[in-house]
Amino acid sequence: MNKRWGSRGLVRTLAFLGVVAYAMPVAVMTPALPVVQAELGASAAGAAWSITAITLSAAVATPVIGRLGDLFGALRVMRWVLPLALVGQAVTALAPNLPVLLAGRALAGVGSGVFPLAYTLIRAHGKERAISGLGVMSSMLALGGAAAWVVAGPVIDLAGWRWLVAVPATLLLVGTFLARRLPETDGSPGQRVDWWGAVLFAGWMGAGLTGLTQGLSWGWTSPGVLALAGAAVALCGVWVRVEARVPQPLMDPRMLRLRGVWTANLGSIIAGFCLMAAGVLMPLLVQAPERDGFGFGGTATDTALVALPASIAMTASGMLAALLARGIGARAVLAAGGVLTAASYAMMLALHAELWQLMAANAVRGAGLGLAYAAVATLVVAAVPMAQTGVATGVNTLLRTVGAGLGTQATAVMVAAFAGARQGFLLAFGSCAVLALGVVAAAVLAPRPAKAASPETGRLPEPAS
């Protein structure tokens, strides 16, 4: 490893890149949506697509970029990813209308590829701090969200939403130059990119996630949603056949069947669900009119204050997860994360009459999800050989996004079914409490470290039964 870079410096630089390339840009638009809608003359649904565009783009780009990093070297690919994300953020900040803004947001979503590339670099060069490095990277989404909410109000009020978008863009410009000094990975010389697999994957994943995100607004039985669902199923079937036949697939189907991989992916889907479920429930509950001892009639600032403990706790617990994993193992850390997340929603189910109760429950939820996210990253990396690190962690990150989309839609449907009354929130809190126990089940089903570890060769281990 380059002597200028110790493991600590490597992890810190990659963590900074994770925040400014994706974590902060994703969150930064949420508090600005009402202002963006008014300035660009967009509908509420149109403005909301500024969130959807970047998450859809990231969902498709993350595993593909991870695989490219495995093939050509993580740093080489990162040197393309960072400028593209920077251009996307610049286009967003300067957008004269909604279509241009959405294009910029979609391009900025490419920055999500920093995460699988960072996992590969940490595994290759930060071996003495690899576990803690994975935990730190897994915490960056929460840190970026917290930072965005903290700076949002003053920047929007004093300078406007465009300057809010410019904050991560300016920081990313600095990060792009810092990345040039990072150490490179070897890659896999001589292997080819499965472009057909990448195109088909983008097609079915994009269609499926678009249908999922639009189901609530269009109607689950609307022609548009049904057409997207049908296209997703058909393209997925073709993609599976292609990946099973090509000699160097984008995603080796055997990798997805590995016990250490599918259990971690299951944990990621559920954790993503529980993360975004509260993202929907907290604003609705805090800002609901007071009636019959329910609702707070609060403001957006009140909502941010209630959500902030979750971001802080998630960041802190993710960073501490490595210390716990060395003592009790990543499986136990994942189980603890599931228990804390379930307990937090149980707290919300029983105690939701005061804002401080919601803040306390959110702190517990953040701590649980921070542990869970760090643990699944560690389990995935332990389950695959070095040559598959980027694509495996990319798929895991993608499935976290899928879970988040499910959490957003499912909880919104539950609340809407009872017209925003208490019963809808109680149903959502109880459902999340039960579902979070699935993270514990994933931890129990995950292989023990001796079975999960695989050699640093290009060969995949045989799937565990």
C-alpha positions as CSV (number, residue, x, y, z in Angstrom):
1,M,0.0,0.0,0.0
2,N,1.2,3.6,-0.8
3,K,3.0,4.8,2.3
4,R,1.3,8.1,2.2
5,W,-1.9,6.3,2.9
6,G,-2.5,4.5,6.2
7,S,-5.7,2.5,6.7
8,R,-7.2,5.3,8.8
9,G,-6.5,7.9,6.2
10,L,-8.0,5.7,3.5
11,V,-11.2,5.1,5.4
12,R,-11.6,8.7,6.3
13,T,-11.2,9.8,2.6
14,L,-13.6,7.2,1.3
15,A,-16.1,8.1,4.0
16,F,-15.9,11.8,3.0
17,L,-16.4,10.8,-0.6
18,G,-19.4,8.6,0.3
19,V,-21.1,11.6,2.1
20,V,-20.5,14.2,-0.6
21,A,-21.0,11.9,-3.7
22,Y,-24.3,10.3,-2.7
23,A,-25.4,10.4,0.9
24,M,-25.8,14.2,1.2
25,P,-27.1,14.7,-2.4
26,V,-29.9,12.2,-1.8
27,A,-31.1,13.9,1.4
28,V,-30.4,17.5,0.5
29,M,-33.4,17.9,-1.8
30,T,-36.0,16.6,0.7
31,P,-36.3,19.7,2.9
32,A,-36.2,21.9,-0.3
33,L,-39.1,20.2,-2.1
34,P,-41.8,22.9,-1.3
35,V,-39.5,25.7,-2.5
36,V,-38.4,23.8,-5.6
37,Q,-42.1,23.1,-6.5
38,A,-43.0,26.8,-6.2
39,E,-40.0,28.1,-8.1
40,L,-40.1,25.7,-11.0
41,G,-43.9,25.7,-11.2
42,A,-44.1,21.9,-10.7
43,S,-46.7,19.7,-9.1
44,A,-46.1,18.0,-5.8
45,A,-45.7,14.7,-7.6
46,G,-43.3,16.2,-10.1
47,A,-41.2,17.7,-7.4
48,A,-41.1,14.4,-5.5
49,W,-39.6,12.8,-8.6
50,S,-36.4,14.7,-7.7
51,I,-36.0,12.2,-4.9
52,T,-37.2,9.2,-7.1
53,A,-34.8,10.1,-10.0
54,I,-31.7,9.9,-7.9
55,T,-32.7,6.7,-6.1
56,L,-33.7,4.9,-9.3
57,S,-30.5,5.9,-10.9
58,A,-28.4,4.8,-7.9
59,A,-30.3,1.4,-7.7
60,V,-29.3,0.6,-11.3
61,A,-25.8,2.1,-11.2
62,T,-24.5,0.7,-7.9
63,P,-24.0,-3.0,-8.8
64,V,-22.9,-2.2,-12.3
65,I,-20.3,0.2,-11.1
66,G,-19.2,-2.2,-8.5
67,R,-18.7,-4.9,-11.1
68,L,-16.7,-2.5,-13.3
69,G,-14.5,-1.8,-10.3
70,D,-13.9,-5.5,-9.8
71,L,-12.8,-5.8,-13.5
72,F,-10.8,-2.6,-14.1
73,G,-9.7,-1.5,-10.7
74,A,-11.8,0.4,-8.1
75,L,-9.9,3.7,-8.3
76,R,-9.8,3.8,-12.1
77,V,-13.6,3.5,-12.1
78,M,-14.0,6.0,-9.3
79,R,-12.1,8.6,-11.3
80,W,-15.0,8.4,-13.8
81,V,-17.8,8.2,-11.3
82,L,-16.9,11.2,-9.2
83,P,-16.8,13.7,-12.2
84,L,-20.1,12.4,-13.5
85,A,-21.7,12.8,-10.1
86,L,-20.3,16.3,-9.9
87,V,-21.7,17.2,-13.3
88,G,-25.1,15.9,-12.2
89,Q,-25.1,18.0,-9.1
90,A,-24.0,21.1,-11.1
91,V,-26.9,20.5,-13.5
92,T,-29.3,20.2,-10.6
93,A,-28.2,23.5,-9.1
94,L,-28.5,25.4,-12.4
95,A,-31.6,23.7,-13.7
96,P,-34.1,26.2,-15.3
97,N,-37.0,23.7,-15.2
98,L,-38.1,20.4,-13.8
99,P,-37.0,18.1,-16.7
100,V,-33.4,19.4,-16.5
101,L,-33.4,19.1,-12.7
102,L,-34.5,15.5,-13.0
103,A,-31.8,14.8,-15.5
104,G,-29.2,16.3,-13.2
105,R,-30.5,14.2,-10.3
106,A,-30.4,11.0,-12.3
107,L,-26.8,11.7,-13.3
108,A,-25.9,12.5,-9.7
109,G,-27.2,9.1,-8.7
110,V,-24.1,7.6,-10.3
111,G,-22.3,8.8,-7.2
112,S,-23.8,5.8,-5.4
113,G,-21.1,3.7,-7.0
114,V,-18.6,5.2,-4.5
115,F,-19.9,2.7,-1.9
116,P,-19.1,-0.6,-3.6
117,L,-15.8,0.8,-4.9
118,A,-14.9,2.0,-1.4
119,Y,-15.7,-1.5,0.0
120,T,-13.3,-3.0,-2.5
121,L,-10.5,-0.5,-1.7
122,I,-10.9,-1.0,2.0
123,R,-10.8,-4.8,1.7
124,A,-7.7,-4.6,-0.5
125,H,-5.7,-1.9,1.3
126,G,-7.1,-1.4,4.8
127,K,-6.9,-5.0,6.1
128,E,-6.0,-4.0,9.6
129,R,-9.0,-1.7,9.7
130,A,-11.2,-3.5,7.2
131,I,-14.1,-4.3,9.6
132,S,-14.2,-0.9,11.1
133,G,-13.9,0.7,7.7
134,L,-16.9,-1.2,6.4
135,G,-18.9,0.0,9.4
136,V,-17.9,3.6,8.9
137,M,-18.9,3.5,5.2
138,S,-22.3,1.9,6.1
139,S,-22.9,4.9,8.4
140,M,-22.4,7.5,5.8
141,L,-25.9,7.5,4.5
142,A,-27.2,8.5,7.9
143,L,-24.4,11.1,8.4
144,G,-25.2,12.7,5.0
145,G,-28.9,12.8,5.9
146,A,-28.2,14.5,9.2
147,A,-25.8,17.0,7.7
148,A,-28.3,17.9,5.0
149,W,-31.1,18.5,7.5
150,V,-28.9,20.6,9.7
151,V,-27.8,23.0,7.0
152,A,-31.0,23.0,5.0
153,G,-33.0,25.6,6.9
154,P,-30.4,28.4,7.1
155,V,-29.1,27.9,3.6
156,I,-32.6,27.8,2.0
157,D,-33.8,30.8,4.0
158,L,-30.7,33.0,3.4
159,A,-29.5,31.9,0.0
160,G,-32.1,29.7,-1.7
161,W,-32.3,26.0,-2.5
162,R,-29.8,26.1,-5.4
163,W,-27.1,27.0,-2.9
164,L,-28.2,24.1,-0.8
165,V,-27.5,21.7,-3.7
166,A,-24.2,23.5,-4.3
167,V,-22.9,22.6,-0.9
168,P,-22.3,18.9,-1.7
169,A,-21.2,19.8,-5.2
170,T,-18.4,22.1,-3.8
171,L,-17.3,19.4,-1.4
172,L,-17.3,16.8,-4.1
173,L,-15.0,18.9,-6.2
174,V,-12.5,18.8,-3.4
175,G,-13.1,15.0,-3.0
176,T,-12.5,14.4,-6.7
177,F,-9.0,15.8,-6.3
178,L,-8.4,13.8,-3.1
179,A,-9.4,10.6,-4.8
180,R,-6.5,10.9,-7.3
181,R,-4.1,10.0,-4.5
182,L,-5.9,6.8,-3.4
183,P,-4.2,3.4,-3.9
184,E,-5.5,1.3,-6.8
185,T,-6.7,-2.3,-6.8
186,D,-5.5,-4.9,-9.3
187,G,-8.8,-5.7,-11.0
188,S,-9.2,-8.7,-13.3
189,P,-7.2,-8.2,-16.4
190,G,-8.4,-10.0,-19.5
191,Q,-12.1,-10.3,-18.4
192,R,-14.8,-8.6,-20.5
193,V,-17.8,-6.6,-19.4
194,D,-21.2,-8.2,-19.7
195,W,-22.9,-5.2,-21.4
196,W,-26.0,-7.2,-22.3
197,G,-26.4,-8.3,-18.7
198,A,-26.0,-4.6,-17.6
199,V,-28.6,-3.3,-20.1
200,L,-31.1,-6.0,-19.2
201,F,-30.5,-5.5,-15.5
202,A,-31.0,-1.8,-15.9
203,G,-34.2,-2.4,-17.8
204,W,-36.0,-4.8,-15.4
205,M,-34.8,-3.0,-12.3
206,G,-35.7,0.4,-13.6
207,A,-39.2,-0.8,-14.6
208,G,-39.8,-2.6,-11.3
209,L,-38.7,0.3,-9.1
210,T,-40.6,2.9,-11.1
211,G,-43.8,0.8,-10.8
212,L,-43.1,0.4,-7.1
213,T,-42.5,4.1,-6.5
214,Q,-45.5,5.2,-8.6
215,G,-48.0,2.5,-7.3
216,L,-49.5,4.8,-4.7
217,S,-50.0,7.8,-6.9
218,W,-51.1,6.0,-10.1
219,G,-53.0,3.2,-8.4
220,W,-51.7,-0.4,-8.0
221,T,-54.0,-1.7,-10.7
222,S,-53.5,1.2,-13.2
223,P,-52.4,0.3,-16.7
224,G,-49.1,2.0,-16.2
225,V,-48.1,0.1,-13.1
226,L,-49.3,-3.2,-14.5
227,A,-47.3,-2.6,-17.7
228,L,-44.2,-1.7,-15.7
229,A,-44.6,-4.8,-13.6
230,G,-45.0,-7.0,-16.6
231,A,-42.0,-5.5,-18.3
232,A,-39.9,-6.0,-15.2
233,V,-40.9,-9.7,-14.9
234,A,-40.2,-10.4,-18.6
235,L,-36.9,-8.6,-18.7
236,C,-35.8,-10.2,-15.4
237,G,-36.5,-13.7,-16.9
238,V,-34.4,-12.8,-19.9
239,W,-31.6,-11.4,-17.7
240,V,-31.5,-14.6,-15.6
241,R,-31.1,-16.7,-18.7
242,V,-28.4,-14.5,-20.1
243,E,-26.4,-14.4,-16.9
244,A,-26.6,-18.2,-16.6
245,R,-25.1,-18.7,-20.0
246,V,-22.4,-16.0,-20.5
247,P,-18.9,-17.0,-19.4
248,Q,-18.3,-13.8,-17.5
249,P,-21.6,-12.5,-16.2
250,L,-22.3,-9.2,-14.6
251,M,-23.6,-11.0,-11.6
252,D,-22.7,-14.7,-11.1
253,P,-26.0,-16.4,-10.1
254,R,-24.0,-18.7,-7.8
255,M,-22.9,-15.6,-5.8
256,L,-26.5,-14.6,-5.1
257,R,-27.2,-18.2,-3.8
258,L,-24.4,-18.2,-1.3
259,R,-25.8,-18.5,2.2
260,G,-23.7,-15.6,3.5
261,V,-24.9,-13.4,0.7
262,W,-28.6,-14.1,0.6
263,T,-29.0,-13.8,4.3
264,A,-27.2,-10.5,4.4
265,N,-29.3,-9.3,1.4
266,L,-32.5,-10.3,3.3
267,G,-31.3,-8.3,6.3
268,S,-30.6,-5.3,4.0
269,I,-34.1,-5.4,2.4
270,I,-35.8,-5.4,5.9
271,A,-33.5,-2.8,7.3
272,G,-34.2,-0.5,4.3
273,F,-37.9,-1.0,4.9
274,C,-37.6,-0.1,8.5
275,L,-35.4,2.9,7.7
276,M,-37.8,4.6,5.3
277,A,-41.0,3.5,7.0
278,A,-40.2,6.0,9.8
279,G,-39.2,8.5,7.1
280,V,-42.8,8.5,6.0
281,L,-44.5,8.1,9.4
282,M,-42.6,10.8,11.3
283,P,-43.5,13.8,9.1
284,L,-47.1,12.7,8.9
285,L,-47.5,12.1,12.6
286,V,-45.6,15.2,13.7
287,Q,-47.4,17.5,11.3
288,A,-50.8,16.0,11.7
289,P,-53.4,18.3,13.3
290,E,-54.0,17.7,17.0
291,R,-57.2,15.7,17.5
292,D,-58.3,13.3,20.3
293,G,-54.8,13.3,21.9
294,F,-53.1,12.4,18.6
295,G,-51.0,14.4,16.2
296,F,-48.8,17.4,17.1
297,G,-49.6,20.1,14.5
298,G,-45.9,20.6,14.2
299,T,-43.7,22.2,11.5
300,A,-41.0,20.8,9.2
301,T,-38.5,22.0,11.7
302,D,-40.2,19.9,14.4
303,T,-40.0,16.9,12.1
304,A,-36.3,17.4,11.5
305,L,-35.7,17.6,15.3
306,V,-37.6,14.4,15.8
307,A,-35.6,12.6,13.1
308,L,-32.2,13.9,14.0
309,P,-31.5,11.5,16.9
310,A,-32.0,8.6,14.5
311,S,-29.3,9.9,12.1
312,I,-26.9,10.7,15.0
313,A,-27.4,7.3,16.6
314,M,-27.1,5.4,13.3
315,T,-23.8,7.1,12.5
316,A,-22.4,6.4,16.0
317,S,-23.5,2.8,16.1
318,G,-22.2,2.1,12.6
319,M,-18.8,3.3,13.7
320,L,-18.9,1.2,16.9
321,A,-20.1,-1.9,15.1
322,A,-16.6,-3.0,14.2
323,L,-15.6,-3.1,17.9
324,L,-18.6,-5.2,18.7
325,A,-18.1,-7.5,15.7
326,R,-14.5,-8.3,16.9
327,G,-15.9,-9.2,20.3
328,I,-19.1,-11.1,19.5
329,G,-19.1,-11.5,15.7
330,A,-21.0,-9.8,12.8
331,R,-24.0,-12.3,13.1
332,A,-24.6,-11.2,16.7
333,V,-24.2,-7.5,15.8
334,L,-26.9,-8.0,13.0
335,A,-29.2,-9.7,15.5
336,A,-28.7,-6.9,18.0
337,G,-29.5,-4.4,15.3
338,G,-32.7,-6.3,14.5
339,V,-33.8,-6.4,18.2
340,L,-33.1,-2.7,18.7
341,T,-35.1,-1.8,15.6
342,A,-38.0,-4.0,16.6
343,A,-37.9,-2.5,20.1
344,S,-38.0,1.1,18.7
345,Y,-41.1,0.5,16.7
346,A,-42.7,-1.2,19.7
347,M,-41.9,1.9,21.7
348,M,-43.6,4.1,19.0
349,L,-46.6,1.7,19.2
350,A,-47.0,2.2,22.9
351,L,-45.6,5.7,23.4
352,H,-46.4,8.4,20.9
353,A,-48.1,11.2,22.9
354,E,-45.1,13.4,23.3
355,L,-42.4,14.5,20.9
356,W,-39.6,13.4,23.3
357,Q,-41.0,9.9,23.2
358,L,-40.7,9.8,19.4
359,M,-37.2,11.2,19.6
360,A,-36.2,8.5,22.1
361,A,-37.6,5.8,19.9
362,N,-35.9,7.2,16.9
363,A,-32.6,7.2,18.7
364,V,-33.1,3.5,19.4
365,R,-34.1,2.8,15.8
366,G,-31.0,4.6,14.5
367,A,-28.8,2.6,16.7
368,G,-30.3,-0.6,15.6
369,L,-30.2,0.2,11.9
370,G,-26.6,1.4,12.2
371,L,-25.5,-1.9,13.6
372,A,-27.5,-3.8,11.0
373,Y,-26.1,-1.9,8.0
374,A,-22.6,-2.3,9.2
375,A,-23.1,-6.0,9.9
376,V,-24.6,-6.9,6.5
377,A,-21.7,-5.2,4.7
378,T,-19.2,-7.2,6.8
379,L,-21.1,-10.5,6.1
380,V,-21.3,-9.9,2.4
381,V,-17.6,-9.1,2.1
382,A,-16.7,-12.2,4.1
383,A,-18.8,-14.4,1.9
384,V,-17.3,-13.6,-1.5
385,P,-13.8,-13.7,-3.0
386,M,-11.9,-10.4,-3.6
387,A,-12.8,-10.4,-7.3
388,Q,-16.6,-10.2,-6.5
389,T,-16.5,-7.6,-3.7
390,G,-17.7,-4.7,-5.7
391,V,-20.6,-6.4,-7.4
392,A,-21.7,-8.2,-4.2
393,T,-21.7,-5.1,-2.1
394,G,-23.4,-3.2,-4.9
395,V,-26.2,-5.7,-5.0
396,N,-26.5,-5.5,-1.2
397,T,-26.8,-1.7,-1.4
398,L,-29.3,-2.0,-4.2
399,L,-31.5,-4.3,-2.2
400,R,-31.4,-1.8,0.7
401,T,-32.9,0.7,-1.8
402,V,-35.6,-1.8,-2.8
403,G,-36.5,-2.4,0.8
404,A,-36.6,1.4,1.3
405,G,-39.1,1.7,-1.6
406,L,-41.2,-1.0,-0.1
407,G,-41.2,0.7,3.3
408,T,-42.2,4.0,1.8
409,Q,-45.1,2.6,-0.2
410,A,-46.4,0.1,2.4
411,T,-46.5,2.5,5.3
412,A,-48.1,5.2,3.2
413,V,-50.8,2.8,2.2
414,M,-51.4,1.8,5.8
415,V,-51.8,5.4,6.9
416,A,-54.0,6.3,3.9
417,A,-56.3,3.3,4.5
418,F,-57.4,4.9,7.8
419,A,-57.4,8.5,6.4
420,G,-54.5,9.5,8.6
421,A,-56.2,8.4,11.8
422,R,-54.4,6.8,14.8
423,Q,-55.3,3.3,13.7
424,G,-53.2,3.6,10.5
425,F,-50.1,4.7,12.4
426,L,-50.5,1.9,15.0
427,L,-50.8,-0.7,12.2
428,A,-47.7,0.7,10.6
429,F,-45.7,0.8,13.9
430,G,-46.8,-2.8,14.8
431,S,-46.0,-4.2,11.3
432,C,-42.5,-2.7,11.4
433,A,-41.9,-4.1,14.9
434,V,-42.7,-7.6,13.7
435,L,-40.9,-7.2,10.4
436,A,-37.7,-6.0,12.1
437,L,-37.5,-9.4,13.8
438,G,-36.8,-10.7,10.3
439,V,-33.3,-9.1,10.6
440,V,-32.8,-11.3,13.7
441,A,-33.8,-14.4,11.6
442,A,-31.4,-13.4,8.9
443,A,-28.6,-13.3,11.5
444,V,-29.5,-16.7,12.8
445,L,-29.5,-18.2,9.3
446,A,-26.2,-16.5,8.3
447,P,-23.2,-18.9,8.2
448,R,-20.7,-18.8,11.0
449,P,-17.4,-16.9,10.2
450,A,-15.4,-20.1,9.4
451,K,-18.0,-21.0,6.8
452,A,-18.6,-17.5,5.5
453,A,-14.9,-16.7,4.9
454,S,-13.7,-17.5,1.4
455,P,-10.3,-17.5,-0.2
456,E,-8.9,-14.3,-1.9
457,T,-9.0,-16.1,-5.3
458,G,-11.2,-15.5,-8.3
459,R,-13.2,-18.7,-7.6
460,L,-16.6,-18.6,-5.9
461,P,-17.1,-21.1,-3.1
462,E,-20.0,-23.5,-3.5
463,P,-23.4,-22.3,-2.3
464,A,-24.2,-23.4,1.2
465,S,-27.3,-25.5,1.5
